[in-house]
Amino acid sequence: MKFSLFATLALFGLALAADLPNGAECTKDGKMGNCASGYCDQREPNPSGHCGVPPPQ
């Protein structure tokens, strides 16, 4: 019983730690997860944005 609880918690933790792929919904503060690219294109006044490639500077 203890092992199955531990395994469930471990799998849940791994799922939360996974990065979001490009095109996935995100927020700049990371509440929905972190983008694999490290860039969330969230524009005002939208409550969320999408993961993508940062624009060239």
N, CA, C and O atoms as a Maestro MAE file, in Angstrom:
{
 s_m_m2io_version
 :::
 2.0.0
}

f_m_ct {
 s_m_title
 :::
 protein
 m_atom[228] {
  # First column is atom index #
  i_m_mmod_type
  r_m_x_coord
  r_m_y_coord
  r_m_z_coord
  i_m_residue_number
  s_m_chain_name
  s_m_pdb_residue_name
  s_m_pdb_atom_name
  i_m_atomic_number
  :::
  1 25 0.828 -1.192 0.000 1 A "MET " " N  " 7
  2 3 0.000 0.000 0.000 1 A "MET " " CA " 6
  3 2 0.877 1.264 0.000 1 A "MET " " C  " 6
  4 15 0.628 2.204 -0.754 1 A "MET " " O  " 8
  5 25 1.897 1.265 0.853 2 A "LYS " " N  " 7
  6 3 2.773 2.438 0.920 2 A "LYS " " CA " 6
  7 2 3.530 2.629 -0.387 2 A "LYS " " C  " 6
  8 15 3.748 3.757 -0.830 2 A "LYS " " O  " 8
  9 25 3.936 1.506 -1.010 3 A "PHE " " N  " 7
  10 3 4.676 1.602 -2.269 3 A "PHE " " CA " 6
  11 2 3.816 2.211 -3.372 3 A "PHE " " C  " 6
  12 15 4.294 3.047 -4.140 3 A "PHE " " O  " 8
  13 25 2.554 1.801 -3.456 4 A "SER " " N  " 7
  14 3 1.686 2.333 -4.515 4 A "SER " " CA " 6
  15 2 1.425 3.824 -4.302 4 A "SER " " C  " 6
  16 15 1.322 4.572 -5.274 4 A "SER " " O  " 8
  17 25 1.320 4.259 -3.074 5 A "LEU " " N  " 7
  18 3 1.152 5.683 -2.787 5 A "LEU " " CA " 6
  19 2 2.407 6.448 -3.185 5 A "LEU " " C  " 6
  20 15 2.323 7.515 -3.793 5 A "LEU " " O  " 8
  21 25 3.568 5.904 -2.844 6 A "PHE " " N  " 7
  22 3 4.832 6.540 -3.214 6 A "PHE " " CA " 6
  23 2 4.984 6.611 -4.730 6 A "PHE " " C  " 6
  24 15 5.393 7.643 -5.263 6 A "PHE " " O  " 8
  25 25 4.658 5.527 -5.428 7 A "ALA " " N  " 7
  26 3 4.772 5.494 -6.892 7 A "ALA " " CA " 6
  27 2 3.829 6.507 -7.533 7 A "ALA " " C  " 6
  28 15 4.203 7.174 -8.498 7 A "ALA " " O  " 8
  29 25 2.626 6.628 -7.015 8 A "THR " " N  " 7
  30 3 1.659 7.594 -7.540 8 A "THR " " CA " 6
  31 2 2.165 9.014 -7.355 8 A "THR " " C  " 6
  32 15 2.086 9.825 -8.278 8 A "THR " " O  " 8
  33 25 2.679 9.321 -6.183 9 A "LEU " " N  " 7
  34 3 3.201 10.667 -5.929 9 A "LEU " " CA " 6
  35 2 4.417 10.971 -6.801 9 A "LEU " " C  " 6
  36 15 4.578 12.097 -7.270 9 A "LEU " " O  " 8
  37 25 5.269 9.977 -7.017 10 A "ALA " " N  " 7
  38 3 6.451 10.174 -7.859 10 A "ALA " " CA " 6
  39 2 6.050 10.450 -9.303 10 A "ALA " " C  " 6
  40 15 6.601 11.355 -9.931 10 A "ALA " " O  " 8
  41 25 5.111 9.694 -9.834 11 A "LEU " " N  " 7
  42 3 4.653 9.915 -11.210 11 A "LEU " " CA " 6
  43 2 3.966 11.269 -11.352 11 A "LEU " " C  " 6
  44 15 4.143 11.950 -12.363 11 A "LEU " " O  " 8
  45 25 3.197 11.657 -10.367 12 A "PHE " " N  " 7
  46 3 2.533 12.960 -10.385 12 A "PHE " " CA " 6
  47 2 3.570 14.080 -10.381 12 A "PHE " " C  " 6
  48 15 3.419 15.061 -11.110 12 A "PHE " " O  " 8
  49 25 4.603 13.950 -9.582 13 A "GLY " " N  " 7
  50 3 5.667 14.950 -9.535 13 A "GLY " " CA " 6
  51 2 6.413 15.058 -10.849 13 A "GLY " " C  " 6
  52 15 6.745 16.161 -11.285 13 A "GLY " " O  " 8
  53 25 6.682 13.929 -11.487 14 A "LEU " " N  " 7
  54 3 7.355 13.945 -12.791 14 A "LEU " " CA " 6
  55 2 6.485 14.606 -13.853 14 A "LEU " " C  " 6
  56 15 6.996 15.320 -14.716 14 A "LEU " " O  " 8
  57 25 5.188 14.377 -13.800 15 A "ALA " " N  " 7
  58 3 4.283 14.987 -14.775 15 A "ALA " " CA " 6
  59 2 4.255 16.502 -14.606 15 A "ALA " " C  " 6
  60 15 4.194 17.230 -15.597 15 A "ALA " " O  " 8
  61 25 4.296 16.982 -13.388 16 A "LEU " " N  " 7
  62 3 4.293 18.427 -13.145 16 A "LEU " " CA " 6
  63 2 5.608 19.076 -13.545 16 A "LEU " " C  " 6
  64 15 5.633 20.253 -13.904 16 A "LEU " " O  " 8
  65 25 6.688 18.330 -13.489 17 A "ALA " " N  " 7
  66 3 8.004 18.883 -13.792 17 A "ALA " " CA " 6
  67 2 8.284 18.947 -15.292 17 A "ALA " " C  " 6
  68 15 9.252 19.588 -15.703 17 A "ALA " " O  " 8
  69 25 7.466 18.303 -16.115 18 A "ALA " " N  " 7
  70 3 7.701 18.279 -17.562 18 A "ALA " " CA " 6
  71 2 7.465 19.664 -18.159 18 A "ALA " " C  " 6
  72 15 6.556 20.384 -17.745 18 A "ALA " " O  " 8
  73 25 8.296 20.025 -19.138 19 A "ASP " " N  " 7
  74 3 8.147 21.310 -19.817 19 A "ASP " " CA " 6
  75 2 7.016 21.244 -20.837 19 A "ASP " " C  " 6
  76 15 6.705 20.178 -21.369 19 A "ASP " " O  " 8
  77 25 6.406 22.401 -21.102 20 A "LEU " " N  " 7
  78 3 5.338 22.503 -22.087 20 A "LEU " " CA " 6
  79 2 5.936 22.627 -23.488 20 A "LEU " " C  " 6
  80 15 6.905 23.364 -23.675 20 A "LEU " " O  " 8
  81 25 5.380 21.923 -24.476 21 A "PRO " " N  " 7
  82 3 5.900 22.029 -25.844 21 A "PRO " " CA " 6
  83 2 5.458 23.334 -26.506 21 A "PRO " " C  " 6
  84 15 4.555 24.007 -26.009 21 A "PRO " " O  " 8
  85 25 6.090 23.693 -27.620 22 A "ASN " " N  " 7
  86 3 5.683 24.883 -28.368 22 A "ASN " " CA " 6
  87 2 4.232 24.743 -28.804 22 A "ASN " " C  " 6
  88 15 3.807 23.673 -29.241 22 A "ASN " " O  " 8
  89 25 3.471 25.833 -28.682 23 A "GLY " " N  " 7
  90 3 2.061 25.833 -29.035 23 A "GLY " " CA " 6
  91 2 1.148 25.570 -27.851 23 A "GLY " " C  " 6
  92 15 -0.061 25.781 -27.951 23 A "GLY " " O  " 8
  93 25 1.698 25.115 -26.734 24 A "ALA " " N  " 7
  94 3 0.888 24.838 -25.549 24 A "ALA " " CA " 6
  95 2 0.502 26.146 -24.861 24 A "ALA " " C  " 6
  96 15 1.217 27.142 -24.963 24 A "ALA " " O  " 8
  97 25 -0.619 26.136 -24.168 25 A "GLU " " N  " 7
  98 3 -1.084 27.315 -23.436 25 A "GLU " " CA " 6
  99 2 -0.200 27.525 -22.208 25 A "GLU " " C  " 6
  100 15 0.183 26.565 -21.541 25 A "GLU " " O  " 8
  101 25 0.124 28.801 -21.911 26 A "CYS " " N  " 7
  102 3 1.020 29.109 -20.795 26 A "CYS " " CA " 6
  103 2 0.685 30.478 -20.213 26 A "CYS " " C  " 6
  104 15 -0.101 31.237 -20.781 26 A "CYS " " O  " 8
  105 25 1.297 30.777 -19.073 27 A "THR " " N  " 7
  106 3 1.252 32.116 -18.491 27 A "THR " " CA " 6
  107 2 2.687 32.529 -18.179 27 A "THR " " C  " 6
  108 15 3.534 31.682 -17.893 27 A "THR " " O  " 8
  109 25 2.955 33.830 -18.234 28 A "LYS " " N  " 7
  110 3 4.325 34.306 -18.015 28 A "LYS " " CA " 6
  111 2 4.845 33.979 -16.622 28 A "LYS " " C  " 6
  112 15 6.049 33.809 -16.432 28 A "LYS " " O  " 8
  113 25 3.936 33.889 -15.641 29 A "ASP " " N  " 7
  114 3 4.385 33.609 -14.274 29 A "ASP " " CA " 6
  115 2 4.632 32.119 -14.025 29 A "ASP " " C  " 6
  116 15 5.063 31.745 -12.934 29 A "ASP " " O  " 8
  117 25 4.367 31.267 -15.012 30 A "GLY " " N  " 7
  118 3 4.652 29.842 -14.884 30 A "GLY " " CA " 6
  119 2 3.617 29.032 -14.136 30 A "GLY " " C  " 6
  120 15 3.887 27.879 -13.799 30 A "GLY " " O  " 8
  121 25 2.444 29.581 -13.858 31 A "LYS " " N  " 7
  122 3 1.418 28.847 -13.118 31 A "LYS " " CA " 6
  123 2 0.930 27.609 -13.863 31 A "LYS " " C  " 6
  124 15 0.502 26.637 -13.241 31 A "LYS " " O  " 8
  125 25 0.993 27.643 -15.191 32 A "MET " " N  " 7
  126 3 0.515 26.519 -15.998 32 A "MET " " CA " 6
  127 2 1.655 25.601 -16.413 32 A "MET " " C  " 6
  128 15 1.432 24.634 -17.141 32 A "MET " " O  " 8
  129 25 2.867 25.887 -15.965 33 A "GLY " " N  " 7
  130 3 4.047 25.113 -16.335 33 A "GLY " " CA " 6
  131 2 5.038 25.987 -17.077 33 A "GLY " " C  " 6
  132 15 4.732 27.125 -17.433 33 A "GLY " " O  " 8
  133 25 6.217 25.455 -17.307 34 A "ASN " " N  " 7
  134 3 7.268 26.203 -17.997 34 A "ASN " " CA " 6
  135 2 7.397 25.729 -19.431 34 A "ASN " " C  " 6
  136 15 7.349 24.531 -19.710 34 A "ASN " " O  " 8
  137 25 7.560 26.678 -20.333 35 A "CYS " " N  " 7
  138 3 7.740 26.356 -21.747 35 A "CYS " " CA " 6
  139 2 9.128 25.757 -21.967 35 A "CYS " " C  " 6
  140 15 10.106 26.200 -21.364 35 A "CYS " " O  " 8
  141 25 9.206 24.758 -22.827 36 A "ALA " " N  " 7
  142 3 10.494 24.138 -23.149 36 A "ALA " " CA " 6
  143 2 11.428 25.156 -23.783 36 A "ALA " " C  " 6
  144 15 12.641 25.097 -23.580 36 A "ALA " " O  " 8
  145 25 10.871 26.093 -24.552 37 A "SER " " N  " 7
  146 3 11.687 27.121 -25.208 37 A "SER " " CA " 6
  147 2 12.081 28.235 -24.244 37 A "SER " " C  " 6
  148 15 12.976 29.028 -24.540 37 A "SER " " O  " 8
  149 25 11.415 28.296 -23.094 38 A "GLY " " N  " 7
  150 3 11.686 29.359 -22.130 38 A "GLY " " CA " 6
  151 2 10.972 30.653 -22.452 38 A "GLY " " C  " 6
  152 15 11.234 31.672 -21.814 38 A "GLY " " O  " 8
  153 25 10.063 30.641 -23.438 39 A "TYR " " N  " 7
  154 3 9.371 31.865 -23.863 39 A "TYR " " CA " 6
  155 2 7.869 31.623 -23.944 39 A "TYR " " C  " 6
  156 15 7.413 30.724 -24.650 39 A "TYR " " O  " 8
  157 25 7.105 32.434 -23.214 40 A "CYS " " N  " 7
  158 3 5.648 32.402 -23.261 40 A "CYS " " CA " 6
  159 2 5.172 33.718 -23.866 40 A "CYS " " C  " 6
  160 15 5.411 34.783 -23.297 40 A "CYS " " O  " 8
  161 25 4.506 33.654 -25.006 41 A "ASP " " N  " 7
  162 3 4.006 34.842 -25.697 41 A "ASP " " CA " 6
  163 2 2.619 35.175 -25.153 41 A "ASP " " C  " 6
  164 15 1.603 34.797 -25.737 41 A "ASP " " O  " 8
  165 25 2.592 35.885 -24.029 42 A "GLN " " N  " 7
  166 3 1.338 36.299 -23.390 42 A "GLN " " CA " 6
  167 2 1.234 37.808 -23.506 42 A "GLN " " C  " 6
  168 15 2.091 38.535 -23.004 42 A "GLN " " O  " 8
  169 25 0.199 38.272 -24.158 43 A "ARG " " N  " 7
  170 3 0.025 39.708 -24.380 43 A "ARG " " CA " 6
  171 2 -1.134 40.229 -23.550 43 A "ARG " " C  " 6
  172 15 -2.109 39.521 -23.296 43 A "ARG " " O  " 8
  173 25 -1.009 41.484 -23.132 44 A "GLU " " N  " 7
  174 3 -2.082 42.137 -22.374 44 A "GLU " " CA " 6
  175 2 -3.296 42.280 -23.263 44 A "GLU " " C  " 6
  176 15 -3.115 42.523 -24.456 44 A "GLU " " O  " 8
  177 25 -4.478 42.155 -22.798 45 A "PRO " " N  " 7
  178 3 -4.976 41.785 -21.475 45 A "PRO " " CA " 6
  179 2 -5.319 40.304 -21.370 45 A "PRO " " C  " 6
  180 15 -6.092 39.916 -20.494 45 A "PRO " " O  " 8
  181 25 -4.766 39.474 -22.238 46 A "ASN " " N  " 7
  182 3 -5.096 38.045 -22.257 46 A "ASN " " CA " 6
  183 2 -4.653 37.346 -20.970 46 A "ASN " " C  " 6
  184 15 -3.563 37.611 -20.463 46 A "ASN " " O  " 8
  185 25 -5.501 36.452 -20.438 47 A "PRO " " N  " 7
  186 3 -5.137 35.731 -19.214 47 A "PRO " " CA " 6
  187 2 -4.066 34.668 -19.447 47 A "PRO " " C  " 6
  188 15 -3.430 34.215 -18.495 47 A "PRO " " O  " 8
  189 25 -3.860 34.264 -20.706 48 A "SER " " N  " 7
  190 3 -2.836 33.263 -21.010 48 A "SER " " CA " 6
  191 2 -2.290 33.504 -22.412 48 A "SER " " C  " 6
  192 15 -2.829 34.305 -23.176 48 A "SER " " O  " 8
  193 25 -1.218 32.803 -22.732 49 A "GLY " " N  " 7
  194 3 -0.595 32.911 -24.045 49 A "GLY " " CA " 6
  195 2 -0.211 31.534 -24.541 49 A "GLY " " C  " 6
  196 15 -0.795 30.535 -24.121 49 A "GLY " " O  " 8
  197 25 0.772 31.470 -25.436 50 A "HIS " " N  " 7
  198 3 1.227 30.195 -25.989 50 A "HIS " " CA " 6
  199 2 2.751 30.134 -25.991 50 A "HIS " " C  " 6
  200 15 3.428 31.140 -26.207 50 A "HIS " " O  " 8
  201 25 3.273 28.946 -25.748 51 A "CYS " " N  " 7
  202 3 4.718 28.731 -25.801 51 A "CYS " " CA " 6
  203 2 5.190 28.882 -27.242 51 A "CYS " " C  " 6
  204 15 4.500 28.489 -28.182 51 A "CYS " " O  " 8
  205 25 6.366 29.451 -27.395 52 A "GLY " " N  " 7
  206 3 6.907 29.617 -28.735 52 A "GLY " " CA " 6
  207 2 8.373 29.984 -28.697 52 A "GLY " " C  " 6
  208 15 9.022 29.944 -27.651 52 A "GLY " " O  " 8
  209 25 8.874 30.339 -29.855 53 A "VAL " " N  " 7
  210 3 10.267 30.752 -29.992 53 A "VAL " " CA " 6
  211 2 10.323 32.262 -29.811 53 A "VAL " " C  " 6
  212 15 9.538 32.976 -30.435 53 A "VAL " " O  " 8
  213 25 11.225 32.770 -28.980 54 A "PRO " " N  " 7
  214 3 11.298 34.219 -28.772 54 A "PRO " " CA " 6
  215 2 11.651 34.950 -30.068 54 A "PRO " " C  " 6
  216 15 12.400 34.426 -30.892 54 A "PRO " " O  " 8
  217 25 11.113 36.159 -30.249 55 A "PRO " " N  " 7
  218 3 11.429 36.922 -31.460 55 A "PRO " " CA " 6
  219 2 12.902 37.318 -31.475 55 A "PRO " " C  " 6
  220 15 13.494 37.521 -30.414 55 A "PRO " " O  " 8
  221 25 13.506 37.431 -32.664 56 A "PRO " " N  " 7
  222 3 14.917 37.838 -32.737 56 A "PRO " " CA " 6
  223 2 15.098 39.264 -32.238 56 A "PRO " " C  " 6
  224 15 14.220 40.110 -32.405 56 A "PRO " " O  " 8
  225 25 16.234 39.515 -31.631 57 A "GLN " " N  " 7
  226 3 16.466 40.858 -31.076 57 A "GLN " " CA " 6
  227 2 17.468 41.616 -31.883 57 A "GLN " " C  " 6
  228 15 17.782 42.761 -31.558 57 A "GLN " " O  " 8
  :::
 }
 m_bond[227] {
  # First column is bond index #
  i_m_from
  i_m_to
  i_m_order
  :::
  1 1 2 1
  2 2 3 1
  3 3 4 2
  4 3 5 1
  5 5 6 1
  6 6 7 1
  7 7 8 2
  8 7 9 1
  9 9 10 1
  10 10 11 1
  11 11 12 2
  12 11 13 1
  13 13 14 1
  14 14 15 1
  15 15 16 2
  16 15 17 1
  17 17 18 1
  18 18 19 1
  19 19 20 2
  20 19 21 1
  21 21 22 1
  22 22 23 1
  23 23 24 2
  24 23 25 1
  25 25 26 1
  26 26 27 1
  27 27 28 2
  28 27 29 1
  29 29 30 1
  30 30 31 1
  31 31 32 2
  32 31 33 1
  33 33 34 1
  34 34 35 1
  35 35 36 2
  36 35 37 1
  37 37 38 1
  38 38 39 1
  39 39 40 2
  40 39 41 1
  41 41 42 1
  42 42 43 1
  43 43 44 2
  44 43 45 1
  45 45 46 1
  46 46 47 1
  47 47 48 2
  48 47 49 1
  49 49 50 1
  50 50 51 1
  51 51 52 2
  52 51 53 1
  53 53 54 1
  54 54 55 1
  55 55 56 2
  56 55 57 1
  57 57 58 1
  58 58 59 1
  59 59 60 2
  60 59 61 1
  61 61 62 1
  62 62 63 1
  63 63 64 2
  64 63 65 1
  65 65 66 1
  66 66 67 1
  67 67 68 2
  68 67 69 1
  69 69 70 1
  70 70 71 1
  71 71 72 2
  72 71 73 1
  73 73 74 1
  74 74 75 1
  75 75 76 2
  76 75 77 1
  77 77 78 1
  78 78 79 1
  79 79 80 2
  80 79 81 1
  81 81 82 1
  82 82 83 1
  83 83 84 2
  84 83 85 1
  85 85 86 1
  86 86 87 1
  87 87 88 2
  88 87 89 1
  89 89 90 1
  90 90 91 1
  91 91 92 2
  92 91 93 1
  93 93 94 1
  94 94 95 1
  95 95 96 2
  96 95 97 1
  97 97 98 1
  98 98 99 1
  99 99 100 2
  100 99 101 1
  101 101 102 1
  102 102 103 1
  103 103 104 2
  104 103 105 1
  105 105 106 1
  106 106 107 1
  107 107 108 2
  108 107 109 1
  109 109 110 1
  110 110 111 1
  111 111 112 2
  112 111 113 1
  113 113 114 1
  114 114 115 1
  115 115 116 2
  116 115 117 1
  117 117 118 1
  118 118 119 1
  119 119 120 2
  120 119 121 1
  121 121 122 1
  122 122 123 1
  123 123 124 2
  124 123 125 1
  125 125 126 1
  126 126 127 1
  127 127 128 2
  128 127 129 1
  129 129 130 1
  130 130 131 1
  131 131 132 2
  132 131 133 1
  133 133 134 1
  134 134 135 1
  135 135 136 2
  136 135 137 1
  137 137 138 1
  138 138 139 1
  139 139 140 2
  140 139 141 1
  141 141 142 1
  142 142 143 1
  143 143 144 2
  144 143 145 1
  145 145 146 1
  146 146 147 1
  147 147 148 2
  148 147 149 1
  149 149 150 1
  150 150 151 1
  151 151 152 2
  152 151 153 1
  153 153 154 1
  154 154 155 1
  155 155 156 2
  156 155 157 1
  157 157 158 1
  158 158 159 1
  159 159 160 2
  160 159 161 1
  161 161 162 1
  162 162 163 1
  163 163 164 2
  164 163 165 1
  165 165 166 1
  166 166 167 1
  167 167 168 2
  168 167 169 1
  169 169 170 1
  170 170 171 1
  171 171 172 2
  172 171 173 1
  173 173 174 1
  174 174 175 1
  175 175 176 2
  176 175 177 1
  177 177 178 1
  178 178 179 1
  179 179 180 2
  180 179 181 1
  181 181 182 1
  182 182 183 1
  183 183 184 2
  184 183 185 1
  185 185 186 1
  186 186 187 1
  187 187 188 2
  188 187 189 1
  189 189 190 1
  190 190 191 1
  191 191 192 2
  192 191 193 1
  193 193 194 1
  194 194 195 1
  195 195 196 2
  196 195 197 1
  197 197 198 1
  198 198 199 1
  199 199 200 2
  200 199 201 1
  201 201 202 1
  202 202 203 1
  203 203 204 2
  204 203 205 1
  205 205 206 1
  206 206 207 1
  207 207 208 2
  208 207 209 1
  209 209 210 1
  210 210 211 1
  211 211 212 2
  212 211 213 1
  213 213 214 1
  214 214 215 1
  215 215 216 2
  216 215 217 1
  217 217 218 1
  218 218 219 1
  219 219 220 2
  220 219 221 1
  221 221 222 1
  222 222 223 1
  223 223 224 2
  224 223 225 1
  225 225 226 1
  226 226 227 1
  227 227 228 2
  :::
 }
}
